[in-house]
């Protein structure tokens, strides 16, 4: 996702009005997505795989429902079934979250 892609969404796309796709959250969320992409690139997986692993690392979460619009999208996140974040990667993400808190909370 990019700011340009969001600006070009159809008028009836729900993301045009979703808080997560509006400033100031948009810039923060795009930066977080970039961090997840960088972590994944170091280990040969996508940002989506890292995001799923991060979600499942939360002790309050017992499962993640992941969908795809095509077989290729499902194949892209399939590695998340076995992927686990290292403690260093978790610390990297947590440090980002501490320095970039959700301005809505």
Secondary structure, DSSP 8 states (H G I E B T S, - for coil): --HHHHHTS-TT-GGGT-GGGSTTHHHHHHHHHHHHHHHHHHHT--HHHHHHHHHHHSTT--------SSHHHHHHHGGGGT----HHHHHHHHHHHHHS--TT-
